[in-house]
């Protein structure tokens, strides 16, 4: 057996280690941000839709839309929609505060992403429930030059 082979494996592992640690740190900071929004309440899947292109040609302008099922009445409405990106250094992308005066609980925007990642939307309802939706996107050309 070639003595260089084990050495190569160790070197490749050491190169991959910082990237893996960074991914774990990004995921942990995103989970902490979502936990702060949820305030100890259980986060439900469903009841909302997050639309994001599967492939973003230009990471500087990725279109995104979030719709939450809600009657938008004074007694039952969406209070806020929060957006997070799993691989951003700071996970929070945007927060939108809604009122029952809106006809629909829907927001549309464009976000900037540097690389392939998952975007998570969290909706906080007036009765205290918290909903979650997620979508993956691939970025052809990164939008964060630095």
N, CA, C and O atoms as a GROMACS GRO file, in nm:
protein
  584
    1UNK      N    1   0.085  -0.119   0.000
    1UNK     CA    2   0.000   0.000   0.000
    1UNK      C    3   0.088   0.124   0.000
    1UNK      O    4   0.193   0.127   0.065
    2UNK      N    5   0.047   0.223  -0.071
    2UNK     CA    6   0.121   0.347  -0.085
    2UNK      C    7   0.111   0.428   0.045
    2UNK      O    8   0.001   0.451   0.094
    3UNK      N    9   0.223   0.472   0.099
    3UNK     CA   10   0.225   0.550   0.224
    3UNK      C   11   0.166   0.689   0.204
    3UNK      O   12   0.122   0.751   0.301
    4UNK      N   13   0.164   0.738   0.081
    4UNK     CA   14   0.109   0.871   0.054
    4UNK      C   15  -0.044   0.871   0.060
    4UNK      O   16  -0.105   0.975   0.086
    5UNK      N   17  -0.105   0.756   0.037
    5UNK     CA   18  -0.252   0.749   0.036
    5UNK      C   19  -0.313   0.788   0.170
    5UNK      O   20  -0.404   0.871   0.172
    6UNK      N   21  -0.268   0.731   0.285
    6UNK     CA   22  -0.326   0.774   0.412
    6UNK      C   23  -0.299   0.921   0.442
    6UNK      O   24  -0.383   0.990   0.500
    7UNK      N   25  -0.182   0.967   0.403
    7UNK     CA   26  -0.148   1.108   0.426
    7UNK      C   27  -0.244   1.198   0.347
    7UNK      O   28  -0.289   1.300   0.398
    8UNK      N   29  -0.273   1.160   0.221
    8UNK     CA   30  -0.367   1.237   0.140
    8UNK      C   31  -0.505   1.241   0.204
    8UNK      O   32  -0.569   1.346   0.208
    9UNK      N   33  -0.549   1.128   0.254
    9UNK     CA   34  -0.681   1.121   0.317
    9UNK      C   35  -0.687   1.215   0.438
    9UNK      O   36  -0.786   1.284   0.458
   10UNK      N   37  -0.581   1.216   0.519
   10UNK     CA   38  -0.577   1.304   0.636
   10UNK      C   39  -0.578   1.450   0.593
   10UNK      O   40  -0.649   1.531   0.651
   11UNK      N   41  -0.499   1.483   0.492
   11UNK     CA   42  -0.494   1.622   0.443
   11UNK      C   43  -0.629   1.666   0.387
   11UNK      O   44  -0.673   1.778   0.413
   12UNK      N   45  -0.695   1.579   0.310
   12UNK     CA   46  -0.827   1.612   0.258
   12UNK      C   47  -0.927   1.632   0.371
   12UNK      O   48  -1.011   1.722   0.366
   13UNK      N   49  -0.916   1.549   0.474
   13UNK     CA   50  -1.004   1.564   0.590
   13UNK      C   51  -0.981   1.695   0.661
   13UNK      O   52  -1.077   1.760   0.705
   14UNK      N   53  -0.857   1.736   0.674
   14UNK     CA   54  -0.826   1.864   0.740
   14UNK      C   55  -0.874   1.983   0.659
   14UNK      O   56  -0.914   2.084   0.716
   15UNK      N   57  -0.871   1.972   0.527
   15UNK     CA   58  -0.922   2.080   0.442
   15UNK      C   59  -1.074   2.090   0.454
   15UNK      O   60  -1.128   2.200   0.458
   16UNK      N   61  -1.142   1.976   0.461
   16UNK     CA   62  -1.287   1.975   0.469
   16UNK      C   63  -1.338   2.013   0.608
   16UNK      O   64  -1.451   2.059   0.621
   17UNK      N   65  -1.258   1.996   0.711
   17UNK     CA   66  -1.299   2.022   0.848
   17UNK      C   67  -1.347   2.165   0.871
   17UNK      O   68  -1.455   2.183   0.928
   18UNK      N   69  -1.273   2.270   0.830
   18UNK     CA   70  -1.322   2.406   0.854
   18UNK      C   71  -1.456   2.432   0.783
   18UNK      O   72  -1.541   2.501   0.839
   19UNK      N   73  -1.474   2.380   0.663
   19UNK     CA   74  -1.600   2.401   0.591
   19UNK      C   75  -1.715   2.336   0.666
   19UNK      O   76  -1.822   2.395   0.680
   20UNK      N   77  -1.694   2.215   0.715
   20UNK     CA   78  -1.798   2.146   0.792
   20UNK      C   79  -1.831   2.219   0.922
   20UNK      O   80  -1.947   2.229   0.960
   21UNK      N   81  -1.729   2.269   0.989
   21UNK     CA   82  -1.750   2.343   1.113
   21UNK      C   83  -1.827   2.472   1.085
   21UNK      O   84  -1.913   2.511   1.164
   22UNK      N   85  -1.796   2.538   0.974
   22UNK     CA   86  -1.867   2.662   0.938
   22UNK      C   87  -2.013   2.634   0.910
   22UNK      O   88  -2.100   2.711   0.951
   23UNK      N   89  -2.042   2.524   0.840
   23UNK     CA   90  -2.181   2.488   0.812
   23UNK      C   91  -2.257   2.460   0.940
   23UNK      O   92  -2.371   2.504   0.955
   24UNK      N   93  -2.196   2.389   1.034
   24UNK     CA   94  -2.260   2.360   1.161
   24UNK      C   95  -2.286   2.488   1.240
   24UNK      O   96  -2.390   2.502   1.303
   25UNK      N   97  -2.190   2.581   1.236
   25UNK     CA   98  -2.206   2.708   1.306
   25UNK      C   99  -2.318   2.790   1.243
   25UNK      O  100  -2.398   2.850   1.315
   26UNK      N  101  -2.326   2.794   1.108
   26UNK     CA  102  -2.433   2.866   1.040
   26UNK      C  103  -2.569   2.809   1.077
   26UNK      O  104  -2.663   2.883   1.106
   27UNK      N  105  -2.581   2.675   1.076
   27UNK     CA  106  -2.706   2.610   1.111
   27UNK      C  107  -2.744   2.640   1.256
   27UNK      O  108  -2.861   2.663   1.286
   28UNK      N  109  -2.647   2.638   1.345
   28UNK     CA  110  -2.675   2.667   1.486
   28UNK      C  111  -2.720   2.811   1.506
   28UNK      O  112  -2.812   2.836   1.584
   29UNK      N  113  -2.658   2.906   1.436
   29UNK     CA  114  -2.699   3.046   1.452
   29UNK      C  115  -2.838   3.068   1.393
   29UNK      O  116  -2.914   3.149   1.446
   30UNK      N  117  -2.871   2.998   1.284
   30UNK     CA  118  -3.005   3.010   1.227
   30UNK      C  119  -3.109   2.951   1.322
   30UNK      O  120  -3.215   3.010   1.343
   31UNK      N  121  -3.080   2.835   1.380
   31UNK     CA  122  -3.173   2.773   1.475
   31UNK      C  123  -3.193   2.863   1.597
   31UNK      O  124  -3.304   2.873   1.649
   32UNK      N  125  -3.088   2.929   1.642
   32UNK     CA  126  -3.100   3.020   1.756
   32UNK      C  127  -3.187   3.141   1.720
   32UNK      O  128  -3.267   3.186   1.801
   33UNK      N  129  -3.170   3.192   1.599
   33UNK     CA  130  -3.252   3.306   1.554
   33UNK      C  131  -3.399   3.267   1.544
   33UNK      O  132  -3.487   3.345   1.584
   34UNK      N  133  -3.427   3.148   1.492
   34UNK     CA  134  -3.565   3.101   1.481
   34UNK      C  135  -3.624   3.077   1.620
   34UNK      O  136  -3.739   3.111   1.645
   35UNK      N  137  -3.546   3.020   1.710
   35UNK     CA  138  -3.592   2.998   1.848
   35UNK      C  139  -3.625   3.130   1.917
   35UNK      O  140  -3.720   3.137   1.994
   36UNK      N  141  -3.547   3.234   1.890
   36UNK     CA  142  -3.575   3.365   1.949
   36UNK      C  143  -3.708   3.421   1.898
   36UNK      O  144  -3.784   3.481   1.973
   37UNK      N  145  -3.736   3.400   1.770
   37UNK     CA  146  -3.863   3.446   1.711
   37UNK      C  147  -3.979   3.365   1.769
   37UNK      O  148  -4.083   3.422   1.804
   38UNK      N  149  -3.962   3.232   1.780
   38UNK     CA  150  -4.069   3.144   1.828
   38UNK      C  151  -4.097   3.165   1.976
   38UNK      O  152  -4.209   3.140   2.022
   39UNK      N  153  -3.998   3.209   2.051
   39UNK     CA  154  -4.020   3.236   2.192
   39UNK      C  155  -4.065   3.114   2.272
   39UNK      O  156  -4.148   3.126   2.362
   40UNK      N  157  -4.011   2.996   2.240
   40UNK     CA  158  -4.046   2.876   2.314
   40UNK      C  159  -4.170   2.804   2.263
   40UNK      O  160  -4.202   2.695   2.310
   41UNK      N  161  -4.241   2.863   2.168
   41UNK     CA  162  -4.360   2.798   2.112
   41UNK      C  163  -4.319   2.695   2.007
   41UNK      O  164  -4.214   2.708   1.944
   42UNK      N  165  -4.401   2.594   1.990
   42UNK     CA  166  -4.376   2.492   1.888
   42UNK      C  167  -4.391   2.554   1.749
   42UNK      O  168  -4.479   2.636   1.726
   43UNK      N  169  -4.304   2.514   1.658
   43UNK     CA  170  -4.309   2.563   1.520
   43UNK      C  171  -4.376   2.457   1.434
   43UNK      O  172  -4.328   2.344   1.426
   44UNK      N  173  -4.489   2.494   1.370
   44UNK     CA  174  -4.567   2.401   1.287
   44UNK      C  175  -4.521   2.410   1.141
   44UNK      O  176  -4.489   2.518   1.092
   45UNK      N  177  -4.519   2.297   1.075
   45UNK     CA  178  -4.495   2.294   0.930
   45UNK      C  179  -4.630   2.310   0.861
   45UNK      O  180  -4.731   2.260   0.909
   46UNK      N  181  -4.630   2.380   0.749
   46UNK     CA  182  -4.752   2.392   0.669
   46UNK      C  183  -4.830   2.518   0.699
   46UNK      O  184  -4.795   2.596   0.787
   47UNK      N  185  -4.938   2.535   0.621
   47UNK     CA  186  -5.021   2.652   0.636
   47UNK      C  187  -4.963   2.776   0.570
   47UNK      O  188  -5.015   2.886   0.585
   48UNK      N  189  -4.854   2.756   0.496
   48UNK     CA  190  -4.791   2.868   0.426
   48UNK      C  191  -4.709   2.815   0.310
   48UNK      O  192  -4.674   2.697   0.306
   49UNK      N  193  -4.680   2.902   0.215
   49UNK     CA  194  -4.600   2.863   0.099
   49UNK      C  195  -4.486   2.962   0.080
   49UNK      O  196  -4.505   3.083   0.092
   50UNK      N  197  -4.368   2.908   0.051
   50UNK     CA  198  -4.250   2.987   0.020
   50UNK      C  199  -4.211   2.955  -0.124
   50UNK      O  200  -4.178   2.841  -0.156
   51UNK      N  201  -4.216   3.054  -0.210
   51UNK     CA  202  -4.180   3.036  -0.351
   51UNK      C  203  -4.045   3.102  -0.378
   51UNK      O  204  -4.025   3.221  -0.353
   52UNK      N  205  -3.954   3.019  -0.429
   52UNK     CA  206  -3.817   3.059  -0.455
   52UNK      C  207  -3.773   2.979  -0.577
   52UNK      O  208  -3.803   2.860  -0.584
   53UNK      N  209  -3.703   3.039  -0.673
   53UNK     CA  210  -3.662   2.960  -0.791
   53UNK      C  211  -3.565   2.849  -0.751
   53UNK      O  212  -3.480   2.867  -0.664
   54UNK      N  213  -3.580   2.734  -0.816
   54UNK     CA  214  -3.489   2.622  -0.790
   54UNK      C  215  -3.347   2.658  -0.832
   54UNK      O  216  -3.250   2.612  -0.770
   55UNK      N  217  -3.334   2.739  -0.936
   55UNK     CA  218  -3.203   2.786  -0.983
   55UNK      C  219  -3.210   2.937  -1.001
   55UNK      O  220  -3.288   2.987  -1.082
   56UNK      N  221  -3.129   3.008  -0.925
   56UNK     CA  222  -3.122   3.154  -0.937
   56UNK      C  223  -3.004   3.187  -1.029
   56UNK      O  224  -2.889   3.161  -0.994
   57UNK      N  225  -3.032   3.244  -1.144
   57UNK     CA  226  -2.926   3.279  -1.239
   57UNK      C  227  -2.834   3.386  -1.182
   57UNK      O  228  -2.712   3.383  -1.204
   58UNK      N  229  -2.892   3.481  -1.108
   58UNK     CA  230  -2.816   3.592  -1.053
   58UNK      C  231  -2.843   3.599  -0.903
   58UNK      O  232  -2.954   3.635  -0.862
   59UNK      N  233  -2.745   3.566  -0.821
   59UNK     CA  234  -2.762   3.566  -0.676
   59UNK      C  235  -2.784   3.704  -0.616
   59UNK      O  236  -2.823   3.714  -0.500
   60UNK      N  237  -2.760   3.810  -0.693
   60UNK     CA  238  -2.781   3.946  -0.643
   60UNK      C  239  -2.929   3.983  -0.638
   60UNK      O  240  -2.967   4.074  -0.566
   61UNK      N  241  -3.013   3.911  -0.715
   61UNK     CA  242  -3.156   3.943  -0.719
   61UNK      C  243  -3.236   3.814  -0.732
   61UNK      O  244  -3.278   3.777  -0.842
   62UNK      N  245  -3.258   3.747  -0.620
   62UNK     CA  246  -3.334   3.623  -0.619
   62UNK      C  247  -3.476   3.655  -0.576
   62UNK      O  248  -3.498   3.698  -0.462
   63UNK      N  249  -3.576   3.636  -0.664
   63UNK     CA  250  -3.715   3.666  -0.627
   63UNK      C  251  -3.767   3.564  -0.525
   63UNK      O  252  -3.736   3.446  -0.533
   64UNK      N  253  -3.846   3.613  -0.432
   64UNK     CA  254  -3.899   3.530  -0.326
   64UNK      C  255  -4.039   3.578  -0.292
   64UNK      O  256  -4.064   3.699  -0.290
   65UNK      N  257  -4.131   3.486  -0.264
   65UNK     CA  258  -4.266   3.521  -0.223
   65UNK      C  259  -4.310   3.426  -0.112
   65UNK      O  260  -4.283   3.306  -0.118
   66UNK      N  261  -4.378   3.480  -0.013
   66UNK     CA  262  -4.431   3.401   0.098
   66UNK      C  263  -4.580   3.433   0.111
   66UNK      O  264  -4.619   3.550   0.115
   67UNK      N  265  -4.662   3.328   0.116
   67UNK     CA  266  -4.805   3.342   0.137
   67UNK      C  267  -4.844   3.257   0.257
   67UNK      O  268  -4.804   3.141   0.266
   68UNK      N  269  -4.921   3.314   0.350
   68UNK     CA  270  -4.965   3.242   0.470
   68UNK      C  271  -5.117   3.234   0.466
   68UNK      O  272  -5.185   3.333   0.440
   69UNK      N  273  -5.170   3.114   0.492
   69UNK     CA  274  -5.315   3.096   0.498
   69UNK      C  275  -5.367   3.164   0.624
   69UNK      O  276  -5.334   3.123   0.735
   70UNK      N  277  -5.450   3.267   0.605
   70UNK     CA  278  -5.504   3.340   0.718
   70UNK      C  279  -5.622   3.423   0.670
   70UNK      O  280  -5.618   3.479   0.560
   71UNK      N  281  -5.729   3.434   0.751
   71UNK     CA  282  -5.842   3.519   0.712
   71UNK      C  283  -5.810   3.668   0.722
   71UNK      O  284  -5.883   3.751   0.668
   72UNK      N  285  -5.701   3.703   0.791
   72UNK     CA  286  -5.658   3.842   0.810
   72UNK      C  287  -5.770   3.929   0.868
   72UNK      O  288  -5.800   4.037   0.818
   73UNK      N  289  -5.831   3.879   0.975
   73UNK     CA  290  -5.931   3.955   1.051
   73UNK      C  291  -5.864   4.006   1.178
   73UNK      O  292  -5.752   3.966   1.210
   74UNK      N  293  -5.932   4.095   1.249
   74UNK     CA  294  -5.876   4.150   1.373
   74UNK      C  295  -5.847   4.039   1.474
   74UNK      O  296  -5.751   4.048   1.551
   75UNK      N  297  -5.930   3.935   1.475
   75UNK     CA  298  -5.913   3.827   1.572
   75UNK      C  299  -5.813   3.720   1.526
   75UNK      O  300  -5.755   3.651   1.609
   76UNK      N  301  -5.793   3.706   1.396
   76UNK     CA  302  -5.708   3.600   1.342
   76UNK      C  303  -5.630   3.652   1.223
   76UNK      O  304  -5.683   3.662   1.112
   77UNK      N  305  -5.504   3.687   1.246
   77UNK     CA  306  -5.422   3.740   1.137
   77UNK      C  307  -5.274   3.707   1.158
   77UNK      O  308  -5.234   3.660   1.264
   78UNK      N  309  -5.197   3.731   1.055
   78UNK     CA  310  -5.053   3.710   1.061
   78UNK      C  311  -4.990   3.839   1.114
   78UNK      O  312  -5.014   3.947   1.060
   79UNK      N  313  -4.911   3.827   1.218
   79UNK     CA  314  -4.846   3.943   1.280
   79UNK      C  315  -4.715   3.975   1.209
   79UNK      O  316  -4.684   4.092   1.184
   80UNK      N  317  -4.636   3.870   1.176
   80UNK     CA  318  -4.506   3.893   1.115
   80UNK      C  319  -4.462   3.773   1.032
   80UNK      O  320  -4.502   3.659   1.057
   81UNK      N  321  -4.379   3.802   0.932
   81UNK     CA  322  -4.313   3.699   0.851
   81UNK      C  323  -4.164   3.731   0.856
   81UNK      O  324  -4.122   3.843   0.827
   82UNK      N  325  -4.084   3.631   0.892
   82UNK     CA  326  -3.939   3.646   0.903
   82UNK      C  327  -3.872   3.552   0.805
   82UNK      O  328  -3.915   3.438   0.788
   83UNK      N  329  -3.766   3.598   0.739
   83UNK     CA  330  -3.692   3.518   0.642
   83UNK      C  331  -3.550   3.494   0.691
   83UNK      O  332  -3.485   3.585   0.743
   84UNK      N  333  -3.502   3.370   0.672
   84UNK     CA  334  -3.367   3.330   0.714
   84UNK      C  335  -3.300   3.252   0.601
   84UNK      O  336  -3.367   3.182   0.525
   85UNK      N  337  -3.168   3.264   0.591
   85UNK     CA  338  -3.090   3.187   0.495
   85UNK      C  339  -2.990   3.101   0.572
   85UNK      O  340  -2.921   3.151   0.661
   86UNK      N  341  -2.983   2.973   0.539
   86UNK     CA  342  -2.903   2.879   0.617
   86UNK      C  343  -2.753   2.900   0.605
   86UNK      O  344  -2.680   2.866   0.698
   87UNK      N  345  -2.703   2.956   0.496
   87UNK     CA  346  -2.558   2.966   0.477
   87UNK      C  347  -2.508   3.109   0.481
   87UNK      O  348  -2.394   3.135   0.442
   88UNK      N  349  -2.589   3.202   0.528
   88UNK     CA  350  -2.544   3.340   0.542
   88UNK      C  351  -2.468   3.356   0.674
   88UNK      O  352  -2.499   3.286   0.771
   89UNK      N  353  -2.370   3.446   0.680
   89UNK     CA  354  -2.299   3.470   0.807
   89UNK      C  355  -2.394   3.518   0.916
   89UNK      O  356  -2.380   3.478   1.032
   90UNK      N  357  -2.489   3.602   0.881
   90UNK     CA  358  -2.597   3.639   0.971
   90UNK      C  359  -2.725   3.586   0.906
   90UNK      O  360  -2.759   3.628   0.795
   91UNK      N  361  -2.795   3.496   0.972
   91UNK     CA  362  -2.904   3.424   0.906
   91UNK      C  363  -3.026   3.508   0.870
   91UNK      O  364  -3.097   3.475   0.775
   92UNK      N  365  -3.053   3.616   0.942
   92UNK     CA  366  -3.172   3.695   0.915
   92UNK      C  367  -3.163   3.771   0.784
   92UNK      O  368  -3.068   3.846   0.761
   93UNK      N  369  -3.263   3.751   0.698
   93UNK     CA  370  -3.269   3.824   0.571
   93UNK      C  371  -3.362   3.945   0.580
   93UNK      O  372  -3.327   4.055   0.537
   94UNK      N  373  -3.481   3.923   0.636
   94UNK     CA  374  -3.581   4.030   0.642
   94UNK      C  375  -3.690   3.994   0.740
   94UNK      O  376  -3.713   3.876   0.769
   95UNK      N  377  -3.758   4.095   0.791
   95UNK     CA  378  -3.877   4.077   0.875
   95UNK      C  379  -3.984   4.172   0.826
   95UNK      O  380  -3.958   4.290   0.803
   96UNK      N  381  -4.103   4.120   0.810
   96UNK     CA  382  -4.217   4.199   0.764
   96UNK      C  383  -4.324   4.194   0.871
   96UNK      O  384  -4.361   4.085   0.917
   97UNK      N  385  -4.374   4.310   0.912
   97UNK     CA  386  -4.479   4.317   1.013
   97UNK      C  387  -4.609   4.351   0.943
   97UNK      O  388  -4.619   4.452   0.873
   98UNK      N  389  -4.711   4.266   0.964
   98UNK     CA  390  -4.838   4.278   0.893
   98UNK      C  391  -4.948   4.322   0.989
   98UNK      O  392  -4.934   4.311   1.111
   99UNK      N  393  -5.057   4.371   0.932
   99UNK     CA  394  -5.172   4.410   1.014
   99UNK      C  395  -5.297   4.347   0.954
   99UNK      O  396  -5.296   4.306   0.838
  100UNK      N  397  -5.404   4.338   1.032
  100UNK     CA  398  -5.528   4.280   0.979
  100UNK      C  399  -5.591   4.366   0.869
  100UNK      O  400  -5.686   4.321   0.804
  101UNK      N  401  -5.542   4.486   0.847
  101UNK     CA  402  -5.595   4.571   0.740
  101UNK      C  403  -5.557   4.519   0.602
  101UNK      O  404  -5.617   4.560   0.502
  102UNK      N  405  -5.459   4.430   0.594
  102UNK     CA  406  -5.418   4.373   0.466
  102UNK      C  407  -5.519   4.267   0.422
  102UNK      O  408  -5.572   4.194   0.504
  103UNK      N  409  -5.544   4.260   0.294
  103UNK     CA  410  -5.638   4.162   0.241
  103UNK      C  411  -5.580   4.020   0.244
  103UNK      O  412  -5.652   3.923   0.266
  104UNK      N  413  -5.448   4.009   0.223
  104UNK     CA  414  -5.380   3.879   0.222
  104UNK      C  415  -5.252   3.886   0.302
  104UNK      O  416  -5.188   3.991   0.313
  105UNK      N  417  -5.215   3.772   0.357
  105UNK     CA  418  -5.086   3.762   0.427
  105UNK      C  419  -4.985   3.714   0.324
  105UNK      O  420  -4.956   3.595   0.314
  106UNK      N  421  -4.931   3.809   0.248
  106UNK     CA  422  -4.837   3.776   0.142
  106UNK      C  423  -4.732   3.885   0.130
  106UNK      O  424  -4.762   4.004   0.136
  107UNK      N  425  -4.606   3.842   0.115
  107UNK     CA  426  -4.497   3.937   0.090
  107UNK      C  427  -4.416   3.886  -0.028
  107UNK      O  428  -4.402   3.766  -0.050
  108UNK      N  429  -4.364   3.981  -0.104
  108UNK     CA  430  -4.277   3.950  -0.217
  108UNK      C  431  -4.158   4.042  -0.210
  108UNK      O  432  -4.172   4.161  -0.181
  109UNK      N  433  -4.040   3.989  -0.237
  109UNK     CA  434  -3.919   4.069  -0.233
  109UNK      C  435  -3.812   4.001  -0.317
  109UNK      O  436  -3.835   3.896  -0.377
  110UNK      N  437  -3.697   4.061  -0.320
  110UNK     CA  438  -3.578   4.001  -0.382
  110UNK      C  439  -3.471   3.998  -0.276
  110UNK      O  440  -3.456   4.093  -0.199
  111UNK      N  441  -3.397   3.888  -0.272
  111UNK     CA  442  -3.292   3.873  -0.173
  111UNK      C  443  -3.159   3.850  -0.243
  111UNK      O  444  -3.155   3.820  -0.362
  112UNK      N  445  -3.052   3.863  -0.169
  112UNK     CA  446  -2.917   3.842  -0.221
  112UNK      C  447  -2.858   3.718  -0.156
  112UNK      O  448  -2.855   3.706  -0.033
  113UNK      N  449  -2.811   3.625  -0.239
  113UNK     CA  450  -2.750   3.501  -0.191
  113UNK      C  451  -2.618   3.479  -0.262
  113UNK      O  452  -2.607   3.500  -0.382
  114UNK      N  453  -2.517   3.436  -0.188
  114UNK     CA  454  -2.385   3.414  -0.247
  114UNK      C  455  -2.367   3.271  -0.298
  114UNK      O  456  -2.286   3.247  -0.387
  115UNK      N  457  -2.442   3.176  -0.241
  115UNK     CA  458  -2.421   3.036  -0.277
  115UNK      C  459  -2.549   2.956  -0.259
  115UNK      O  460  -2.648   3.007  -0.207
  116UNK      N  461  -2.546   2.830  -0.303
  116UNK     CA  462  -2.660   2.740  -0.289
  116UNK      C  463  -2.696   2.728  -0.141
  116UNK      O  464  -2.608   2.715  -0.055
  117UNK      N  465  -2.828   2.733  -0.111
  117UNK     CA  466  -2.869   2.721   0.028
  117UNK      C  467  -3.018   2.707   0.042
  117UNK      O  468  -3.093   2.713  -0.056
  118UNK      N  469  -3.060   2.688   0.165
  118UNK     CA  470  -3.201   2.678   0.198
  118UNK      C  471  -3.246   2.812   0.258
  118UNK      O  472  -3.174   2.872   0.339
  119UNK      N  473  -3.364   2.856   0.218
  119UNK     CA  474  -3.424   2.975   0.276
  119UNK      C  475  -3.544   2.928   0.359
  119UNK      O  476  -3.621   2.843   0.314
  120UNK      N  477  -3.559   2.984   0.479
  120UNK     CA  478  -3.666   2.945   0.571
  120UNK      C  479  -3.751   3.068   0.600
  120UNK      O  480  -3.700   3.176   0.626
  121UNK      N  481  -3.884   3.049   0.594
  121UNK     CA  482  -3.979   3.155   0.629
  121UNK      C  483  -4.051   3.113   0.757
  121UNK      O  484  -4.097   2.999   0.769
  122UNK      N  485  -4.062   3.205   0.850
  122UNK     CA  486  -4.133   3.182   0.976
  122UNK      C  487  -4.246   3.285   0.984
  122UNK      O  488  -4.222   3.405   0.968
  123UNK      N  489  -4.368   3.237   1.010
  123UNK     CA  490  -4.483   3.327   1.026
  123UNK      C  491  -4.532   3.319   1.170
  123UNK      O  492  -4.548   3.210   1.225
  124UNK      N  493  -4.555   3.435   1.230
  124UNK     CA  494  -4.608   3.443   1.365
  124UNK      C  495  -4.752   3.492   1.353
  124UNK      O  496  -4.778   3.598   1.295
  125UNK      N  497  -4.846   3.415   1.410
  125UNK     CA  498  -4.987   3.449   1.402
  125UNK      C  499  -5.035   3.517   1.529
  125UNK      O  500  -4.972   3.506   1.634
  126UNK      N  501  -5.147   3.587   1.519
  126UNK     CA  502  -5.199   3.664   1.632
  126UNK      C  503  -5.238   3.577   1.750
  126UNK      O  504  -5.239   3.624   1.864
  127UNK      N  505  -5.271   3.449   1.727
  127UNK     CA  506  -5.308   3.360   1.837
  127UNK      C  507  -5.187   3.291   1.900
  127UNK      O  508  -5.202   3.205   1.987
  128UNK      N  509  -5.065   3.330   1.857
  128UNK     CA  510  -4.943   3.276   1.915
  128UNK      C  511  -4.882   3.160   1.840
  128UNK      O  512  -4.770   3.119   1.870
  129UNK      N  513  -4.953   3.105   1.741
  129UNK     CA  514  -4.896   2.995   1.664
  129UNK      C  515  -4.781   3.046   1.577
  129UNK      O  516  -4.777   3.162   1.537
  130UNK      N  517  -4.687   2.955   1.549
  130UNK     CA  518  -4.572   2.986   1.466
  130UNK      C  519  -4.566   2.879   1.356
  130UNK      O  520  -4.567   2.760   1.385
  131UNK      N  521  -4.560   2.925   1.231
  131UNK     CA  522  -4.553   2.834   1.117
  131UNK      C  523  -4.420   2.848   1.046
  131UNK      O  524  -4.352   2.950   1.056
  132UNK      N  525  -4.382   2.740   0.973
  132UNK     CA  526  -4.253   2.738   0.904
  132UNK      C  527  -4.270   2.678   0.765
  132UNK      O  528  -4.347   2.584   0.744
  133UNK      N  529  -4.196   2.735   0.669
  133UNK     CA  530  -4.184   2.678   0.534
  133UNK      C  531  -4.040   2.698   0.489
  133UNK      O  532  -3.975   2.794   0.530
  134UNK      N  533  -3.991   2.608   0.405
  134UNK     CA  534  -3.852   2.616   0.358
  134UNK      C  535  -3.846   2.581   0.210
  134UNK      O  536  -3.929   2.507   0.159
  135UNK      N  537  -3.744   2.635   0.143
  135UNK     CA  538  -3.721   2.605   0.001
  135UNK      C  539  -3.571   2.610  -0.025
  135UNK      O  540  -3.499   2.691   0.033
  136UNK      N  541  -3.526   2.523  -0.113
  136UNK     CA  542  -3.385   2.518  -0.153
  136UNK      C  543  -3.367   2.594  -0.284
  136UNK      O  544  -3.457   2.596  -0.367
  137UNK      N  545  -3.251   2.656  -0.301
  137UNK     CA  546  -3.219   2.720  -0.427
  137UNK      C  547  -3.071   2.699  -0.458
  137UNK      O  548  -2.987   2.691  -0.368
  138UNK      N  549  -3.043   2.692  -0.586
  138UNK     CA  550  -2.905   2.687  -0.632
  138UNK      C  551  -2.872   2.822  -0.693
  138UNK      O  552  -2.957   2.882  -0.759
  139UNK      N  553  -2.754   2.871  -0.672
  139UNK     CA  554  -2.715   3.003  -0.722
  139UNK      C  555  -2.607   2.984  -0.829
  139UNK      O  556  -2.500   2.932  -0.802
  140UNK      N  557  -2.639   3.030  -0.952
  140UNK     CA  558  -2.544   3.017  -1.063
  140UNK      C  559  -2.430   3.117  -1.048
  140UNK      O  560  -2.314   3.080  -1.060
  141UNK      N  561  -2.463   3.243  -1.023
  141UNK     CA  562  -2.363   3.349  -1.005
  141UNK      C  563  -2.391   3.416  -0.872
  141UNK      O  564  -2.498   3.474  -0.854
  142UNK      N  565  -2.299   3.409  -0.778
  142UNK     CA  566  -2.319   3.464  -0.644
  142UNK      C  567  -2.343   3.615  -0.648
  142UNK      O  568  -2.287   3.687  -0.730
  143UNK      N  569  -2.428   3.660  -0.554
  143UNK     CA  570  -2.463   3.801  -0.549
  143UNK      C  571  -2.390   3.878  -0.443
  143UNK      O  572  -2.411   3.998  -0.430
  144UNK      N  573  -2.304   3.814  -0.367
  144UNK     CA  574  -2.233   3.880  -0.258
  144UNK      C  575  -2.084   3.885  -0.291
  144UNK      O  576  -2.010   3.791  -0.261
  145UNK      N  577  -2.042   3.991  -0.351
  145UNK     CA  578  -1.900   4.006  -0.383
  145UNK      C  579  -1.831   4.072  -0.266
  145UNK      O  580  -1.884   4.167  -0.208
  146UNK      N  581  -1.717   4.024  -0.230
  146UNK     CA  582  -1.657   4.085  -0.115
  146UNK      C  583  -1.512   4.068  -0.115
  146UNK      O  584  -1.444   4.114  -0.023
   0.00000   0.00000   0.00000
